[in-house]
C-alpha cells in the first residue's frame, strides 16, 4: 500500500489517519524517524515506557509451580559459585 503526502511550505507533512492507525499512533504520541543510507526514512512509533503488563504470563509453564524470589536468588548464587570453580 502506498500513500502520497504533500509537503507544506514550512517543510511539514500531515500523516493520514490510515498511516496513524497502521502505526498505532494517537494524538500526542511521539515518533522516531531513522534516516537510511539509501535515501529512505523509517518512521516508527516511539513508546515512552514499555507496557510491563503485556509480558505477564510469558514465562508460565503448564504443570510447573511458580518459583519464589528466594528460590531465584539461591539459583543465581549457586550459578555464580559454579563460575569461580
PDB file of N, CA, C and O in Angstrom:
ATOM      1  N   UNK A   1       0.843  -1.178   0.000  1.00  0.00           N
ATOM      2  CA  UNK A   1       0.000   0.000   0.000  1.00  0.00           C
ATOM      3  C   UNK A   1       0.886   1.238   0.000  1.00  0.00           C
ATOM      4  O   UNK A   1       1.812   1.337   0.805  1.00  0.00           O
ATOM      5  N   UNK A   2       0.620   2.147  -0.861  1.00  0.00           N
ATOM      6  CA  UNK A   2       1.388   3.375  -0.970  1.00  0.00           C
ATOM      7  C   UNK A   2       0.452   4.564  -0.767  1.00  0.00           C
ATOM      8  O   UNK A   2      -0.626   4.628  -1.358  1.00  0.00           O
ATOM      9  N   UNK A   3       0.877   5.496   0.070  1.00  0.00           N
ATOM     10  CA  UNK A   3       0.081   6.697   0.341  1.00  0.00           C
ATOM     11  C   UNK A   3       0.955   7.908   0.040  1.00  0.00           C
ATOM     12  O   UNK A   3       2.080   8.006   0.531  1.00  0.00           O
ATOM     13  N   UNK A   4       0.447   8.812  -0.753  1.00  0.00           N
ATOM     14  CA  UNK A   4       1.184  10.029  -1.079  1.00  0.00           C
ATOM     15  C   UNK A   4       0.810  11.132  -0.117  1.00  0.00           C
ATOM     16  O   UNK A   4      -0.362  11.312   0.215  1.00  0.00           O
ATOM     17  N   UNK A   5       1.827  11.880   0.337  1.00  0.00           N
ATOM     18  CA  UNK A   5       1.634  13.006   1.240  1.00  0.00           C
ATOM     19  C   UNK A   5       2.224  14.246   0.594  1.00  0.00           C
ATOM     20  O   UNK A   5       3.129  14.143  -0.235  1.00  0.00           O
ATOM     21  N   UNK A   6       1.721  15.417   0.963  1.00  0.00           N
ATOM     22  CA  UNK A   6       2.199  16.678   0.402  1.00  0.00           C
ATOM     23  C   UNK A   6       3.013  17.423   1.453  1.00  0.00           C
ATOM     24  O   UNK A   6       2.614  17.498   2.615  1.00  0.00           O
ATOM     25  N   UNK A   7       4.140  17.968   1.048  1.00  0.00           N
ATOM     26  CA  UNK A   7       4.983  18.766   1.932  1.00  0.00           C
ATOM     27  C   UNK A   7       4.513  20.217   1.848  1.00  0.00           C
ATOM     28  O   UNK A   7       4.334  20.759   0.757  1.00  0.00           O
ATOM     29  N   UNK A   8       4.314  20.842   3.021  1.00  0.00           N
ATOM     30  CA  UNK A   8       3.860  22.234   3.050  1.00  0.00           C
ATOM     31  C   UNK A   8       5.037  23.174   2.829  1.00  0.00           C
ATOM     32  O   UNK A   8       6.186  22.737   2.765  1.00  0.00           O
ATOM     33  N   UNK A   9       4.747  24.471   2.712  1.00  0.00           N
ATOM     34  CA  UNK A   9       5.793  25.485   2.533  1.00  0.00           C
ATOM     35  C   UNK A   9       6.741  25.509   3.728  1.00  0.00           C
ATOM     36  O   UNK A   9       7.896  25.913   3.592  1.00  0.00           O
ATOM     37  N   UNK A  10       6.267  25.085   4.890  1.00  0.00           N
ATOM     38  CA  UNK A  10       7.104  25.036   6.092  1.00  0.00           C
ATOM     39  C   UNK A  10       7.920  23.742   6.180  1.00  0.00           C
ATOM     40  O   UNK A  10       8.666  23.552   7.141  1.00  0.00           O
ATOM     41  N   UNK A  11       7.789  22.852   5.190  1.00  0.00           N
ATOM     42  CA  UNK A  11       8.524  21.599   5.191  1.00  0.00           C
ATOM     43  C   UNK A  11       7.887  20.534   6.067  1.00  0.00           C
ATOM     44  O   UNK A  11       8.562  19.601   6.504  1.00  0.00           O
ATOM     45  N   UNK A  12       6.607  20.665   6.322  1.00  0.00           N
ATOM     46  CA  UNK A  12       5.897  19.714   7.171  1.00  0.00           C
ATOM     47  C   UNK A  12       4.983  18.830   6.336  1.00  0.00           C
ATOM     48  O   UNK A  12       4.560  19.196   5.239  1.00  0.00           O
ATOM     49  N   UNK A  13       4.689  17.642   6.891  1.00  0.00           N
ATOM     50  CA  UNK A  13       3.698  16.763   6.272  1.00  0.00           C
ATOM     51  C   UNK A  13       2.664  16.395   7.327  1.00  0.00           C
ATOM     52  O   UNK A  13       2.950  16.398   8.524  1.00  0.00           O
ATOM     53  N   UNK A  14       1.484  16.085   6.873  1.00  0.00           N
ATOM     54  CA  UNK A  14       0.438  15.596   7.757  1.00  0.00           C
ATOM     55  C   UNK A  14       0.196  14.140   7.407  1.00  0.00           C
ATOM     56  O   UNK A  14      -0.080  13.805   6.255  1.00  0.00           O
ATOM     57  N   UNK A  15       0.302  13.273   8.414  1.00  0.00           N
ATOM     58  CA  UNK A  15       0.075  11.848   8.165  1.00  0.00           C
ATOM     59  C   UNK A  15      -1.422  11.576   8.123  1.00  0.00           C
ATOM     60  O   UNK A  15      -2.172  12.068   8.966  1.00  0.00           O
ATOM     61  N   UNK A  16      -1.842  10.814   7.166  1.00  0.00           N
ATOM     62  CA  UNK A  16      -3.251  10.458   7.034  1.00  0.00           C
ATOM     63  C   UNK A  16      -3.653   9.503   8.149  1.00  0.00           C
ATOM     64  O   UNK A  16      -2.809   8.816   8.726  1.00  0.00           O
ATOM     65  N   UNK A  17      -4.923   9.466   8.439  1.00  0.00           N
ATOM     66  CA  UNK A  17      -5.435   8.614   9.511  1.00  0.00           C
ATOM     67  C   UNK A  17      -5.087   7.149   9.304  1.00  0.00           C
ATOM     68  O   UNK A  17      -4.827   6.433  10.271  1.00  0.00           O
ATOM     69  N   UNK A  18      -5.080   6.700   8.070  1.00  0.00           N
ATOM     70  CA  UNK A  18      -4.736   5.304   7.779  1.00  0.00           C
ATOM     71  C   UNK A  18      -3.311   4.988   8.225  1.00  0.00           C
ATOM     72  O   UNK A  18      -3.043   3.893   8.720  1.00  0.00           O
ATOM     73  N   UNK A  19      -2.390   5.950   8.051  1.00  0.00           N
ATOM     74  CA  UNK A  19      -0.999   5.758   8.465  1.00  0.00           C
ATOM     75  C   UNK A  19      -0.916   5.719   9.988  1.00  0.00           C
ATOM     76  O   UNK A  19      -0.249   4.857  10.560  1.00  0.00           O
ATOM     77  N   UNK A  20      -1.596   6.655  10.634  1.00  0.00           N
ATOM     78  CA  UNK A  20      -1.604   6.705  12.093  1.00  0.00           C
ATOM     79  C   UNK A  20      -2.191   5.426  12.685  1.00  0.00           C
ATOM     80  O   UNK A  20      -1.655   4.880  13.649  1.00  0.00           O
ATOM     81  N   UNK A  21      -3.274   4.959  12.115  1.00  0.00           N
ATOM     82  CA  UNK A  21      -3.908   3.725  12.583  1.00  0.00           C
ATOM     83  C   UNK A  21      -2.973   2.530  12.402  1.00  0.00           C
ATOM     84  O   UNK A  21      -2.860   1.683  13.288  1.00  0.00           O
ATOM     85  N   UNK A  22      -2.306   2.468  11.255  1.00  0.00           N
ATOM     86  CA  UNK A  22      -1.387   1.362  10.965  1.00  0.00           C
ATOM     87  C   UNK A  22      -0.244   1.320  11.983  1.00  0.00           C
ATOM     88  O   UNK A  22       0.167   0.242  12.412  1.00  0.00           O
ATOM     89  N   UNK A  23       0.261   2.479  12.362  1.00  0.00           N
ATOM     90  CA  UNK A  23       1.369   2.566  13.306  1.00  0.00           C
ATOM     91  C   UNK A  23       0.917   2.549  14.764  1.00  0.00           C
ATOM     92  O   UNK A  23       1.742   2.416  15.668  1.00  0.00           O
ATOM     93  N   UNK A  24      -0.385   2.682  14.996  1.00  0.00           N
ATOM     94  CA  UNK A  24      -0.887   2.723  16.367  1.00  0.00           C
ATOM     95  C   UNK A  24      -0.543   4.026  17.067  1.00  0.00           C
ATOM     96  O   UNK A  24      -0.317   4.048  18.277  1.00  0.00           O
ATOM     97  N   UNK A  25      -0.504   5.108  16.309  1.00  0.00           N
ATOM     98  CA  UNK A  25      -0.139   6.416  16.852  1.00  0.00           C
ATOM     99  C   UNK A  25      -1.399   7.221  17.115  1.00  0.00           C
ATOM    100  O   UNK A  25      -2.296   7.289  16.274  1.00  0.00           O
ATOM    101  N   UNK A  26      -1.455   7.832  18.300  1.00  0.00           N
ATOM    102  CA  UNK A  26      -2.589   8.663  18.692  1.00  0.00           C
ATOM    103  C   UNK A  26      -2.095  10.095  18.896  1.00  0.00           C
ATOM    104  O   UNK A  26      -0.891  10.314  19.028  1.00  0.00           O
ATOM    105  N   UNK A  27      -2.994  11.063  18.923  1.00  0.00           N
ATOM    106  CA  UNK A  27      -2.575  12.447  19.167  1.00  0.00           C
ATOM    107  C   UNK A  27      -1.752  12.559  20.445  1.00  0.00           C
ATOM    108  O   UNK A  27      -2.112  12.009  21.486  1.00  0.00           O
ATOM    109  N   UNK A  28      -0.641  13.280  20.345  1.00  0.00           N
ATOM    110  CA  UNK A  28       0.245  13.456  21.484  1.00  0.00           C
ATOM    111  C   UNK A  28       1.364  12.431  21.558  1.00  0.00           C
ATOM    112  O   UNK A  28       2.320  12.625  22.309  1.00  0.00           O
ATOM    113  N   UNK A  29       1.271  11.338  20.795  1.00  0.00           N
ATOM    114  CA  UNK A  29       2.328  10.331  20.773  1.00  0.00           C
ATOM    115  C   UNK A  29       3.543  10.886  20.038  1.00  0.00           C
ATOM    116  O   UNK A  29       3.442  11.845  19.272  1.00  0.00           O
ATOM    117  N   UNK A  30       4.684  10.269  20.285  1.00  0.00           N
ATOM    118  CA  UNK A  30       5.921  10.667  19.621  1.00  0.00           C
ATOM    119  C   UNK A  30       6.308   9.587  18.614  1.00  0.00           C
ATOM    120  O   UNK A  30       5.957   8.418  18.769  1.00  0.00           O
ATOM    121  N   UNK A  31       7.040  10.005  17.576  1.00  0.00           N
ATOM    122  CA  UNK A  31       7.518   9.061  16.573  1.00  0.00           C
ATOM    123  C   UNK A  31       9.024   9.226  16.407  1.00  0.00           C
ATOM    124  O   UNK A  31       9.583  10.283  16.698  1.00  0.00           O
ATOM    125  N   UNK A  32       9.661   8.175  15.938  1.00  0.00           N
ATOM    126  CA  UNK A  32      11.096   8.183  15.667  1.00  0.00           C
ATOM    127  C   UNK A  32      11.277   8.053  14.161  1.00  0.00           C
ATOM    128  O   UNK A  32      10.625   7.235  13.513  1.00  0.00           O
ATOM    129  N   UNK A  33      12.170   8.870  13.614  1.00  0.00           N
ATOM    130  CA  UNK A  33      12.486   8.794  12.191  1.00  0.00           C
ATOM    131  C   UNK A  33      13.959   8.420  12.064  1.00  0.00           C
ATOM    132  O   UNK A  33      14.829   9.132  12.566  1.00  0.00           O
ATOM    133  N   UNK A  34      14.238   7.306  11.395  1.00  0.00           N
ATOM    134  CA  UNK A  34      15.613   6.870  11.143  1.00  0.00           C
ATOM    135  C   UNK A  34      15.931   7.151   9.679  1.00  0.00           C
ATOM    136  O   UNK A  34      15.207   6.719   8.782  1.00  0.00           O
ATOM    137  N   UNK A  35      17.016   7.876   9.448  1.00  0.00           N
ATOM    138  CA  UNK A  35      17.433   8.185   8.086  1.00  0.00           C
ATOM    139  C   UNK A  35      18.342   7.066   7.601  1.00  0.00           C
ATOM    140  O   UNK A  35      19.364   6.774   8.223  1.00  0.00           O
ATOM    141  N   UNK A  36      17.974   6.447   6.503  1.00  0.00           N
ATOM    142  CA  UNK A  36      18.687   5.297   5.958  1.00  0.00           C
ATOM    143  C   UNK A  36      19.706   5.741   4.915  1.00  0.00           C
ATOM    144  O   UNK A  36      19.500   6.750   4.241  1.00  0.00           O
ATOM    145  N   UNK A  37      20.807   4.995   4.773  1.00  0.00           N
ATOM    146  CA  UNK A  37      21.843   5.370   3.806  1.00  0.00           C
ATOM    147  C   UNK A  37      21.361   5.376   2.361  1.00  0.00           C
ATOM    148  O   UNK A  37      21.951   6.057   1.522  1.00  0.00           O
ATOM    149  N   UNK A  38      20.305   4.635   2.055  1.00  0.00           N
ATOM    150  CA  UNK A  38      19.818   4.574   0.670  1.00  0.00           C
ATOM    151  C   UNK A  38      18.857   5.708   0.327  1.00  0.00           C
ATOM    152  O   UNK A  38      18.220   5.684  -0.726  1.00  0.00           O
ATOM    153  N   UNK A  39      18.749   6.703   1.213  1.00  0.00           N
ATOM    154  CA  UNK A  39      17.884   7.843   0.955  1.00  0.00           C
ATOM    155  C   UNK A  39      16.476   7.682   1.496  1.00  0.00           C
ATOM    156  O   UNK A  39      15.645   8.575   1.335  1.00  0.00           O
ATOM    157  N   UNK A  40      16.201   6.566   2.129  1.00  0.00           N
ATOM    158  CA  UNK A  40      14.878   6.341   2.708  1.00  0.00           C
ATOM    159  C   UNK A  40      14.842   6.822   4.147  1.00  0.00           C
ATOM    160  O   UNK A  40      15.878   7.019   4.782  1.00  0.00           O
ATOM    161  N   UNK A  41      13.632   7.007   4.647  1.00  0.00           N
ATOM    162  CA  UNK A  41      13.412   7.344   6.052  1.00  0.00           C
ATOM    163  C   UNK A  41      12.444   6.315   6.627  1.00  0.00           C
ATOM    164  O   UNK A  41      11.468   5.938   5.977  1.00  0.00           O
ATOM    165  N   UNK A  42      12.718   5.868   7.838  1.00  0.00           N
ATOM    166  CA  UNK A  42      11.866   4.878   8.503  1.00  0.00           C
ATOM    167  C   UNK A  42      11.163   5.553   9.676  1.00  0.00           C
ATOM    168  O   UNK A  42      11.807   6.140  10.545  1.00  0.00           O
ATOM    169  N   UNK A  43       9.852   5.465   9.690  1.00  0.00           N
ATOM    170  CA  UNK A  43       9.028   6.094  10.716  1.00  0.00           C
ATOM    171  C   UNK A  43       8.474   5.021  11.633  1.00  0.00           C
ATOM    172  O   UNK A  43       7.845   4.068  11.173  1.00  0.00           O
ATOM    173  N   UNK A  44       8.710   5.177  12.948  1.00  0.00           N
ATOM    174  CA  UNK A  44       8.208   4.197  13.925  1.00  0.00           C
ATOM    175  C   UNK A  44       7.634   4.917  15.123  1.00  0.00           C
ATOM    176  O   UNK A  44       8.108   5.993  15.489  1.00  0.00           O
ATOM    177  N   UNK A  45       6.610   4.332  15.744  1.00  0.00           N
ATOM    178  CA  UNK A  45       6.094   4.932  16.975  1.00  0.00           C
ATOM    179  C   UNK A  45       7.153   4.827  18.065  1.00  0.00           C
ATOM    180  O   UNK A  45       7.857   3.822  18.158  1.00  0.00           O
ATOM    181  N   UNK A  46       7.263   5.856  18.879  1.00  0.00           N
ATOM    182  CA  UNK A  46       8.214   5.874  19.984  1.00  0.00           C
ATOM    183  C   UNK A  46       7.417   5.649  21.261  1.00  0.00           C
ATOM    184  O   UNK A  46       6.617   6.490  21.669  1.00  0.00           O
ATOM    185  N   UNK A  47       7.645   4.535  21.862  1.00  0.00           N
ATOM    186  CA  UNK A  47       6.932   4.197  23.093  1.00  0.00           C
ATOM    187  C   UNK A  47       7.751   4.685  24.276  1.00  0.00           C
ATOM    188  O   UNK A  47       8.904   4.285  24.443  1.00  0.00           O
ATOM    189  N   UNK A  48       7.166   5.543  25.096  1.00  0.00           N
ATOM    190  CA  UNK A  48       7.875   6.119  26.237  1.00  0.00           C
ATOM    191  C   UNK A  48       8.241   5.049  27.255  1.00  0.00           C
ATOM    192  O   UNK A  48       9.374   5.002  27.735  1.00  0.00           O
ATOM    193  N   UNK A  49       7.288   4.199  27.580  1.00  0.00           N
ATOM    194  CA  UNK A  49       7.533   3.163  28.573  1.00  0.00           C
ATOM    195  C   UNK A  49       7.009   1.846  28.027  1.00  0.00           C
ATOM    196  O   UNK A  49       5.897   1.795  27.501  1.00  0.00           O
ATOM    197  N   UNK A  50       7.786   0.788  28.142  1.00  0.00           N
ATOM    198  CA  UNK A  50       7.234  -0.499  27.724  1.00  0.00           C
ATOM    199  C   UNK A  50       6.097  -0.902  28.650  1.00  0.00           C
ATOM    200  O   UNK A  50       6.151  -0.649  29.854  1.00  0.00           O
ATOM    201  N   UNK A  51       5.099  -1.511  28.108  1.00  0.00           N
ATOM    202  CA  UNK A  51       3.971  -1.948  28.916  1.00  0.00           C
ATOM    203  C   UNK A  51       4.308  -3.294  29.538  1.00  0.00           C
ATOM    204  O   UNK A  51       4.218  -4.336  28.889  1.00  0.00           O
ATOM    205  N   UNK A  52       4.697  -3.254  30.801  1.00  0.00           N
ATOM    206  CA  UNK A  52       5.104  -4.456  31.513  1.00  0.00           C
ATOM    207  C   UNK A  52       3.959  -5.449  31.592  1.00  0.00           C
ATOM    208  O   UNK A  52       4.174  -6.659  31.518  1.00  0.00           O
ATOM    209  N   UNK A  53       2.771  -4.955  31.739  1.00  0.00           N
ATOM    210  CA  UNK A  53       1.618  -5.843  31.894  1.00  0.00           C
ATOM    211  C   UNK A  53       1.451  -6.738  30.667  1.00  0.00           C
ATOM    212  O   UNK A  53       0.892  -7.830  30.770  1.00  0.00           O
ATOM    213  N   UNK A  54       1.930  -6.284  29.509  1.00  0.00           N
ATOM    214  CA  UNK A  54       1.792  -7.079  28.291  1.00  0.00           C
ATOM    215  C   UNK A  54       2.625  -8.356  28.349  1.00  0.00           C
ATOM    216  O   UNK A  54       2.321  -9.322  27.650  1.00  0.00           O
ATOM    217  N   UNK A  55       3.671  -8.374  29.174  1.00  0.00           N
ATOM    218  CA  UNK A  55       4.520  -9.560  29.267  1.00  0.00           C
ATOM    219  C   UNK A  55       4.079 -10.513  30.375  1.00  0.00           C
ATOM    220  O   UNK A  55       4.726 -11.535  30.605  1.00  0.00           O
ATOM    221  N   UNK A  56       3.000 -10.192  31.051  1.00  0.00           N
ATOM    222  CA  UNK A  56       2.517 -11.041  32.134  1.00  0.00           C
ATOM    223  C   UNK A  56       2.203 -12.447  31.616  1.00  0.00           C
ATOM    224  O   UNK A  56       1.496 -12.613  30.622  1.00  0.00           O
ATOM    225  N   UNK A  57       2.740 -13.448  32.306  1.00  0.00           N
ATOM    226  CA  UNK A  57       2.467 -14.830  31.961  1.00  0.00           C
ATOM    227  C   UNK A  57       3.345 -15.404  30.878  1.00  0.00           C
ATOM    228  O   UNK A  57       3.184 -16.567  30.509  1.00  0.00           O
ATOM    229  N   UNK A  58       4.284 -14.610  30.352  1.00  0.00           N
ATOM    230  CA  UNK A  58       5.105 -15.086  29.246  1.00  0.00           C
ATOM    231  C   UNK A  58       6.012 -16.246  29.671  1.00  0.00           C
ATOM    232  O   UNK A  58       6.378 -17.074  28.837  1.00  0.00           O
ATOM    233  N   UNK A  59       6.376 -16.316  30.940  1.00  0.00           N
ATOM    234  CA  UNK A  59       7.243 -17.388  31.420  1.00  0.00           C
ATOM    235  C   UNK A  59       6.479 -18.542  32.056  1.00  0.00           C
ATOM    236  O   UNK A  59       7.089 -19.500  32.530  1.00  0.00           O
ATOM    237  N   UNK A  60       5.180 -18.464  32.070  1.00  0.00           N
ATOM    238  CA  UNK A  60       4.371 -19.511  32.691  1.00  0.00           C
ATOM    239  C   UNK A  60       4.506 -20.816  31.905  1.00  0.00           C
ATOM    240  O   UNK A  60       4.404 -20.838  30.678  1.00  0.00           O
ATOM    241  N   UNK A  61       4.737 -21.896  32.645  1.00  0.00           N
ATOM    242  CA  UNK A  61       4.852 -23.214  32.018  1.00  0.00           C
ATOM    243  C   UNK A  61       3.822 -24.125  32.649  1.00  0.00           C
ATOM    244  O   UNK A  61       3.867 -24.364  33.856  1.00  0.00           O
ATOM    245  N   UNK A  62       2.902 -24.635  31.864  1.00  0.00           N
ATOM    246  CA  UNK A  62       1.869 -25.516  32.403  1.00  0.00           C
ATOM    247  C   UNK A  62       2.498 -26.711  33.141  1.00  0.00           C
ATOM    248  O   UNK A  62       3.454 -27.321  32.661  1.00  0.00           O
ATOM    249  N   UNK A  63       1.944 -27.024  34.308  1.00  0.00           N
ATOM    250  CA  UNK A  63       2.426 -28.164  35.074  1.00  0.00           C
ATOM    251  C   UNK A  63       3.603 -27.849  35.980  1.00  0.00           C
ATOM    252  O   UNK A  63       4.051 -28.723  36.722  1.00  0.00           O
ATOM    253  N   UNK A  64       4.118 -26.624  35.940  1.00  0.00           N
ATOM    254  CA  UNK A  64       5.246 -26.245  36.799  1.00  0.00           C
ATOM    255  C   UNK A  64       4.777 -25.225  37.817  1.00  0.00           C
ATOM    256  O   UNK A  64       4.018 -24.309  37.497  1.00  0.00           O
ATOM    257  N   UNK A  65       5.238 -25.394  39.048  1.00  0.00           N
ATOM    258  CA  UNK A  65       4.822 -24.462  40.095  1.00  0.00           C
ATOM    259  C   UNK A  65       5.622 -23.157  39.984  1.00  0.00           C
ATOM    260  O   UNK A  65       6.735 -23.158  39.459  1.00  0.00           O
ATOM    261  N   UNK A  66       5.070 -22.068  40.465  1.00  0.00           N
ATOM    262  CA  UNK A  66       5.800 -20.798  40.458  1.00  0.00           C
ATOM    263  C   UNK A  66       7.034 -20.886  41.359  1.00  0.00           C
ATOM    264  O   UNK A  66       7.045 -21.632  42.338  1.00  0.00           O
ATOM    265  N   UNK A  67       8.054 -20.130  41.023  1.00  0.00           N
ATOM    266  CA  UNK A  67       9.289 -20.100  41.806  1.00  0.00           C
ATOM    267  C   UNK A  67       9.318 -18.794  42.587  1.00  0.00           C
ATOM    268  O   UNK A  67       9.018 -17.729  42.047  1.00  0.00           O
ATOM    269  N   UNK A  68       9.683 -18.885  43.865  1.00  0.00           N
ATOM    270  CA  UNK A  68       9.732 -17.684  44.702  1.00  0.00           C
ATOM    271  C   UNK A  68      10.993 -16.868  44.411  1.00  0.00           C
ATOM    272  O   UNK A  68      11.941 -17.366  43.804  1.00  0.00           O
ATOM    273  N   UNK A  69      10.988 -15.632  44.844  1.00  0.00           N
ATOM    274  CA  UNK A  69      12.142 -14.758  44.694  1.00  0.00           C
ATOM    275  C   UNK A  69      13.352 -15.363  45.412  1.00  0.00           C
ATOM    276  O   UNK A  69      14.476 -15.299  44.914  1.00  0.00           O
ATOM    277  N   UNK A  70      13.109 -15.946  46.579  1.00  0.00           N
ATOM    278  CA  UNK A  70      14.197 -16.564  47.348  1.00  0.00           C
ATOM    279  C   UNK A  70      14.822 -17.726  46.574  1.00  0.00           C
ATOM    280  O   UNK A  70      16.043 -17.880  46.554  1.00  0.00           O
ATOM    281  N   UNK A  71      13.980 -18.540  45.940  1.00  0.00           N
ATOM    282  CA  UNK A  71      14.490 -19.656  45.149  1.00  0.00           C
ATOM    283  C   UNK A  71      15.278 -19.154  43.937  1.00  0.00           C
ATOM    284  O   UNK A  71      16.297 -19.738  43.570  1.00  0.00           O
ATOM    285  N   UNK A  72      14.808 -18.080  43.324  1.00  0.00           N
ATOM    286  CA  UNK A  72      15.533 -17.498  42.198  1.00  0.00           C
ATOM    287  C   UNK A  72      16.912 -17.007  42.646  1.00  0.00           C
ATOM    288  O   UNK A  72      17.916 -17.244  41.975  1.00  0.00           O
ATOM    289  N   UNK A  73      16.942 -16.314  43.797  1.00  0.00           N
ATOM    290  CA  UNK A  73      18.209 -15.789  44.311  1.00  0.00           C
ATOM    291  C   UNK A  73      19.177 -16.925  44.616  1.00  0.00           C
ATOM    292  O   UNK A  73      20.363 -16.827  44.302  1.00  0.00           O
ATOM    293  N   UNK A  74      18.682 -18.001  45.226  1.00  0.00           N
ATOM    294  CA  UNK A  74      19.532 -19.151  45.541  1.00  0.00           C
ATOM    295  C   UNK A  74      20.109 -19.760  44.258  1.00  0.00           C
ATOM    296  O   UNK A  74      21.283 -20.128  44.226  1.00  0.00           O
ATOM    297  N   UNK A  75      19.308 -19.867  43.219  1.00  0.00           N
ATOM    298  CA  UNK A  75      19.780 -20.423  41.950  1.00  0.00           C
ATOM    299  C   UNK A  75      20.840 -19.522  41.327  1.00  0.00           C
ATOM    300  O   UNK A  75      21.810 -20.009  40.745  1.00  0.00           O
ATOM    301  N   UNK A  76      20.656 -18.217  41.447  1.00  0.00           N
ATOM    302  CA  UNK A  76      21.642 -17.266  40.915  1.00  0.00           C
ATOM    303  C   UNK A  76      22.965 -17.422  41.657  1.00  0.00           C
ATOM    304  O   UNK A  76      24.032 -17.474  41.045  1.00  0.00           O
ATOM    305  N   UNK A  77      22.880 -17.495  42.989  1.00  0.00           N
ATOM    306  CA  UNK A  77      24.091 -17.631  43.791  1.00  0.00           C
ATOM    307  C   UNK A  77      24.802 -18.944  43.514  1.00  0.00           C
ATOM    308  O   UNK A  77      26.032 -18.976  43.460  1.00  0.00           O
ATOM    309  N   UNK A  78      24.056 -20.027  43.338  1.00  0.00           N
ATOM    310  CA  UNK A  78      24.654 -21.320  43.003  1.00  0.00           C
ATOM    311  C   UNK A  78      25.346 -21.265  41.649  1.00  0.00           C
ATOM    312  O   UNK A  78      26.439 -21.805  41.477  1.00  0.00           O
ATOM    313  N   UNK A  79      24.707 -20.614  40.699  1.00  0.00           N
ATOM    314  CA  UNK A  79      25.306 -20.475  39.373  1.00  0.00           C
ATOM    315  C   UNK A  79      26.573 -19.647  39.409  1.00  0.00           C
ATOM    316  O   UNK A  79      27.553 -19.976  38.742  1.00  0.00           O
ATOM    317  N   UNK A  80      26.559 -18.560  40.196  1.00  0.00           N
ATOM    318  CA  UNK A  80      27.733 -17.714  40.317  1.00  0.00           C
ATOM    319  C   UNK A  80      28.870 -18.449  41.006  1.00  0.00           C
ATOM    320  O   UNK A  80      30.030 -18.270  40.637  1.00  0.00           O
ATOM    321  N   UNK A  81      28.558 -19.280  42.011  1.00  0.00           N
ATOM    322  CA  UNK A  81      29.581 -20.040  42.716  1.00  0.00           C
ATOM    323  C   UNK A  81      30.216 -21.069  41.776  1.00  0.00           C
ATOM    324  O   UNK A  81      31.405 -21.361  41.899  1.00  0.00           O
ATOM    325  N   UNK A  82      29.457 -21.608  40.861  1.00  0.00           N
ATOM    326  CA  UNK A  82      29.971 -22.582  39.911  1.00  0.00           C
ATOM    327  C   UNK A  82      30.893 -21.955  38.879  1.00  0.00           C
ATOM    328  O   UNK A  82      31.758 -22.641  38.334  1.00  0.00           O
ATOM    329  N   UNK A  83      30.726 -20.653  38.596  1.00  0.00           N
ATOM    330  CA  UNK A  83      31.580 -19.963  37.620  1.00  0.00           C
ATOM    331  C   UNK A  83      32.998 -19.785  38.115  1.00  0.00           C
ATOM    332  O   UNK A  83      33.931 -19.740  37.313  1.00  0.00           O
ATOM    333  N   UNK A  84      33.181 -19.680  39.434  1.00  0.00           N
ATOM    334  CA  UNK A  84      34.506 -19.458  40.012  1.00  0.00           C
ATOM    335  C   UNK A  84      35.361 -20.709  40.009  1.00  0.00           C
ATOM    336  O   UNK A  84      36.589 -20.628  40.041  1.00  0.00           O
ATOM    337  N   UNK A  85      34.725 -21.853  39.970  1.00  0.00           N
ATOM    338  CA  UNK A  85      35.472 -23.113  40.101  1.00  0.00           C
ATOM    339  C   UNK A  85      36.219 -23.469  38.846  1.00  0.00           C
ATOM    340  O   UNK A  85      36.892 -24.498  38.800  1.00  0.00           O
TER     341      UNK A  85
END
